[in-house]
């Protein structure tokens, strides 16, 4: 009986020991301020040309413009200064820290789209897109990006925040409208004062420059039959859904090219209130590097 009791105690201790080790091995959660801090670390290390300053995982993957590179290549070699503009999208549930930021290369402005995956407070994925000119971006007005717009920073009241699935579905009506060539047909629920900002240029809403562009819902848009999109992050506290979209070859950006767009949608109260995008012209058939 003593032997049996000893055996049972041994099993119990083993189970308890295992439970403790599992608890110790569980990833440390990175909350909003932690994720924001990781973005700051990344940008500071970038302009210092010092990737070794980053807390990265063993098998960290880094891409720039969909091309996999060694960390320290690409913009890491040429970035010289951070400008003030930076719009963060923080997804605590997925451990994603994303940002639209403006930097400089030898006094010339650069638009940087950044997505970091953070696991156990270490960076395991780095996805970036770099736009340097109107030729590269179709539109390019970095001076229109001084500080984040108030509309993107508003914290919706509890009753206005949407459930995760509803927020993602609402944002997805936007690429659906582009596919059809009509936001009306897609039922895209824009707020009355909604606007769109692309590479620093107001292309819809108050302050846009073309006739009929003030109303996003009825604005004339072309069909994008080959558009495809992927949700990259959801900031549940601010109500921002981040999509990466390949508009497909519409014949608008040179033979075989498409507009690759990282679009942040401010979604709450059942409506899209703002759309802010960083974009670049790239080959339509080029994957994201993360497919």
C-alpha positions as CSV (number, residue, x, y, z in Angstrom):
1,X,0.0,0.0,0.0
2,X,2.9,2.3,0.8
3,X,4.4,1.6,-2.5
4,X,1.1,2.3,-4.3
5,X,0.8,5.6,-2.3
6,X,4.3,6.6,-3.2
7,X,3.6,5.8,-6.9
8,X,0.4,8.0,-6.8
9,X,2.4,10.8,-5.1
10,X,5.1,10.5,-7.8
11,X,2.5,10.8,-10.6
12,X,0.9,13.8,-8.9
13,X,4.2,15.5,-8.5
14,X,5.0,14.8,-12.1
15,X,1.7,16.3,-13.2
16,X,2.1,19.4,-11.0
17,X,5.7,19.8,-12.2
18,X,4.5,19.5,-15.8
19,X,1.8,22.1,-15.2
20,X,4.3,24.5,-13.8
21,X,6.7,24.0,-16.7
22,X,3.9,24.6,-19.2
23,X,2.9,27.8,-17.3
24,X,6.5,29.0,-17.4
25,X,6.7,28.3,-21.1
26,X,3.5,30.1,-22.0
27,X,4.3,33.2,-24.2
28,X,4.3,36.5,-22.4
29,X,1.4,38.7,-23.7
30,X,2.4,42.0,-25.3
31,X,-0.3,44.6,-24.4
32,X,-1.0,47.8,-26.3
33,X,1.9,49.8,-24.8
34,X,4.2,46.9,-25.3
35,X,3.3,46.6,-29.0
36,X,3.6,50.4,-29.4
37,X,7.0,50.2,-27.8
38,X,8.1,47.5,-30.2
39,X,7.2,49.7,-33.1
40,X,9.3,52.5,-31.5
41,X,12.2,50.1,-31.0
42,X,12.0,49.1,-34.6
43,X,11.9,52.6,-36.1
44,X,14.7,53.8,-33.8
45,X,16.9,50.8,-34.7
46,X,16.1,51.4,-38.4
47,X,17.4,55.0,-38.6
48,X,20.4,53.9,-36.4
49,X,21.1,51.1,-38.9
50,X,21.3,48.7,-36.0
51,X,19.1,45.6,-36.4
52,X,21.0,44.0,-33.5
53,X,19.1,46.4,-31.2
54,X,15.9,44.5,-31.8
55,X,14.4,41.7,-29.7
56,X,14.0,39.2,-32.5
57,X,13.1,35.5,-32.5
58,X,15.5,32.8,-33.7
59,X,13.8,32.5,-37.1
60,X,12.7,36.0,-37.7
61,X,11.5,36.6,-41.3
62,X,11.9,40.0,-43.0
63,X,10.4,41.3,-46.3
64,X,10.6,44.6,-48.0
65,X,8.2,45.1,-51.0
66,X,7.3,41.4,-50.9
67,X,11.0,40.3,-51.2
68,X,12.5,38.3,-48.4
69,X,15.8,39.8,-47.2
70,X,18.3,39.6,-44.4
71,X,17.4,41.9,-41.6
72,X,19.6,45.0,-42.1
73,X,19.2,45.2,-45.8
74,X,16.9,47.5,-47.9
75,X,15.7,50.6,-46.1
76,X,17.9,49.6,-43.1
77,X,20.9,50.9,-45.0
78,X,19.6,54.2,-46.1
79,X,17.0,55.5,-43.6
80,X,18.3,58.7,-41.9
81,X,15.5,60.3,-39.8
82,X,12.0,59.8,-38.5
83,X,9.4,62.4,-39.2
84,X,6.5,63.1,-36.8
85,X,3.7,61.2,-38.7
86,X,3.0,57.7,-37.4
87,X,-0.4,55.9,-37.3
88,X,-0.2,52.7,-35.2
89,X,-2.7,49.8,-35.5
90,X,-2.3,47.5,-32.4
91,X,-3.8,44.0,-32.5
92,X,-3.2,42.5,-29.0
93,X,-5.2,39.4,-29.8
94,X,-3.0,38.5,-32.7
95,X,0.2,40.0,-31.4
96,X,0.5,42.3,-34.3
97,X,2.0,45.8,-34.2
98,X,1.4,47.7,-37.5
99,X,2.2,51.3,-38.4
100,X,2.1,53.8,-41.3
101,X,5.1,56.1,-40.8
102,X,7.0,58.8,-42.6
103,X,10.8,58.6,-42.6
104,X,13.6,60.3,-44.6
105,X,16.5,59.1,-46.8
106,X,19.0,61.9,-47.1
107,X,16.3,64.5,-46.5
108,X,14.0,62.9,-49.0
109,X,10.6,61.6,-47.6
110,X,9.7,57.9,-47.5
111,X,6.4,56.3,-46.7
112,X,6.9,53.1,-44.7
113,X,4.2,50.5,-44.1
114,X,5.3,48.2,-41.2
115,X,3.8,45.0,-39.8
116,X,5.5,43.2,-36.9
117,X,4.4,39.9,-35.3
118,X,5.4,39.7,-31.7
119,X,5.5,36.4,-29.8
120,X,6.8,36.2,-26.2
121,X,7.8,39.8,-26.6
122,X,10.1,39.0,-29.5
123,X,9.7,40.0,-33.1
124,X,9.1,36.9,-35.3
125,X,7.8,38.5,-38.5
126,X,8.6,41.8,-40.2
127,X,6.7,42.9,-43.3
128,X,7.4,46.3,-44.9
129,X,6.5,48.3,-47.9
130,X,8.5,51.4,-48.9
131,X,7.2,54.1,-51.3
132,X,9.6,56.9,-52.3
133,X,7.9,58.9,-55.1
134,X,4.7,59.5,-57.2
135,X,6.1,57.2,-59.8
136,X,6.2,54.4,-57.3
137,X,3.0,55.3,-55.5
138,X,0.7,56.7,-58.1
139,X,0.0,59.4,-55.5
140,X,2.6,60.9,-53.2
141,X,2.2,63.8,-50.8
142,X,4.2,63.2,-47.6
143,X,3.8,66.8,-46.5
144,X,0.1,66.0,-46.2
145,X,1.0,63.7,-43.4
146,X,2.1,65.8,-40.5
147,X,0.3,64.2,-37.5
148,X,-2.3,61.5,-37.4
149,X,-5.9,62.7,-38.0
150,X,-8.2,63.0,-35.1
151,X,-10.7,60.8,-36.8
152,X,-8.3,57.8,-36.6
153,X,-7.5,58.5,-32.9
154,X,-11.0,58.7,-31.6
155,X,-11.8,55.9,-29.0
156,X,-15.3,54.8,-29.8
157,X,-17.7,54.6,-26.9
158,X,-18.4,51.1,-25.7
159,X,-21.8,50.8,-27.5
160,X,-20.3,51.9,-30.8
161,X,-17.5,49.4,-30.8
162,X,-18.4,46.5,-33.1
163,X,-17.8,42.8,-32.5
164,X,-14.7,41.6,-34.2
165,X,-16.4,39.7,-37.0
166,X,-18.8,42.6,-37.6
167,X,-15.9,45.0,-37.9
168,X,-14.0,42.8,-40.3
169,X,-17.2,42.2,-42.4
170,X,-17.9,46.0,-42.6
171,X,-14.3,46.7,-43.7
172,X,-14.6,43.9,-46.3
173,X,-17.5,45.7,-48.1
174,X,-14.9,48.2,-49.3
175,X,-12.9,45.8,-51.6
176,X,-16.3,44.3,-52.5
177,X,-17.3,47.7,-53.8
178,X,-14.1,48.0,-55.7
179,X,-14.7,44.7,-57.4
180,X,-18.2,45.7,-58.5
181,X,-17.2,49.2,-59.4
182,X,-19.8,50.6,-57.0
183,X,-19.9,51.1,-53.3
184,X,-23.7,51.6,-53.6
185,X,-24.1,48.0,-55.1
186,X,-21.8,46.6,-52.4
187,X,-23.8,48.4,-49.6
188,X,-20.6,49.8,-48.2
189,X,-21.7,51.7,-45.1
190,X,-19.8,55.0,-45.2
191,X,-20.5,57.7,-42.5
192,X,-21.7,61.0,-43.9
193,X,-18.3,62.7,-43.2
194,X,-16.1,59.7,-44.2
195,X,-12.9,60.5,-46.1
196,X,-10.1,58.6,-47.8
197,X,-6.4,59.6,-47.6
198,X,-4.0,57.8,-50.0
199,X,-0.2,58.4,-49.6
200,X,-1.0,61.8,-48.0
201,X,-3.5,62.9,-50.7
202,X,-7.2,63.4,-49.9
203,X,-9.0,61.4,-52.6
204,X,-12.5,61.4,-51.1
205,X,-14.5,63.4,-48.6
206,X,-14.0,67.0,-47.6
207,X,-11.0,68.6,-49.2
208,X,-10.8,66.2,-52.2
209,X,-10.0,67.7,-55.6
210,X,-12.2,66.0,-58.1
211,X,-15.9,66.6,-58.9
212,X,-18.2,64.2,-57.1
213,X,-15.5,62.9,-54.8
214,X,-16.9,64.4,-51.6
215,X,-19.4,61.6,-51.2
216,X,-17.6,58.3,-50.9
217,X,-20.6,56.2,-51.4
218,X,-21.6,57.6,-54.7
219,X,-18.1,58.5,-55.9
220,X,-17.4,57.1,-59.4
221,X,-14.9,54.2,-59.2
222,X,-13.7,51.7,-61.8
223,X,-14.2,48.0,-61.6
224,X,-11.4,45.9,-60.1
225,X,-12.4,42.4,-61.1
226,X,-9.2,40.8,-59.9
227,X,-8.8,42.5,-56.6
228,X,-8.0,40.3,-53.6
229,X,-7.5,41.3,-50.0
230,X,-6.4,40.0,-46.6
231,X,-7.1,41.3,-43.1
232,X,-3.7,41.9,-41.5
233,X,-4.7,43.4,-38.1
234,X,-7.7,44.6,-36.1
235,X,-7.2,47.3,-33.4
236,X,-10.2,46.4,-31.3
237,X,-9.8,49.4,-28.9
238,X,-9.7,52.0,-31.7
239,X,-12.0,50.2,-34.1
240,X,-9.4,50.0,-36.9
241,X,-9.3,47.2,-39.4
242,X,-6.1,46.9,-41.6
243,X,-6.3,45.2,-45.0
244,X,-3.6,44.5,-47.5
245,X,-5.1,44.6,-51.0
246,X,-3.8,43.8,-54.5
247,X,-6.0,45.7,-56.9
248,X,-5.1,43.5,-59.8
249,X,-4.0,44.5,-63.3
250,X,-6.6,47.1,-64.4
251,X,-4.4,48.6,-67.2
252,X,-3.9,51.7,-65.1
253,X,-0.4,51.4,-63.8
254,X,1.7,50.1,-66.7
255,X,1.7,46.6,-68.3
256,X,1.3,43.8,-65.7
257,X,1.3,46.2,-62.8
258,X,-1.2,46.7,-59.9
259,X,-1.6,48.9,-57.0
260,X,-0.7,47.3,-53.7
261,X,-2.6,49.0,-50.9
262,X,-2.4,48.8,-47.1
263,X,-5.7,50.4,-46.1
264,X,-6.7,51.2,-42.5
265,X,-10.5,51.4,-42.0
266,X,-11.9,53.3,-39.0
267,X,-15.0,51.2,-38.3
268,X,-17.5,51.8,-35.5
269,X,-21.3,52.2,-35.0
270,X,-21.9,50.1,-38.1
271,X,-20.1,52.5,-40.4
272,X,-16.7,53.3,-42.1
273,X,-15.7,56.7,-40.9
274,X,-12.2,57.0,-42.4
275,X,-10.0,55.2,-44.8
276,X,-6.2,55.8,-44.7
277,X,-3.9,54.1,-47.1
278,X,-0.2,53.6,-48.0
279,X,0.2,52.2,-51.5
280,X,2.8,51.2,-54.1
281,X,2.7,50.1,-57.8
282,X,4.1,46.6,-58.1
283,X,3.8,43.6,-60.4
284,X,0.2,42.3,-60.2
285,X,1.4,38.6,-60.0
286,X,3.9,39.3,-57.3
287,X,2.9,37.6,-54.0
288,X,3.1,39.3,-50.7
289,X,5.9,37.1,-49.5
290,X,3.5,35.9,-46.8
291,X,0.9,34.0,-48.8
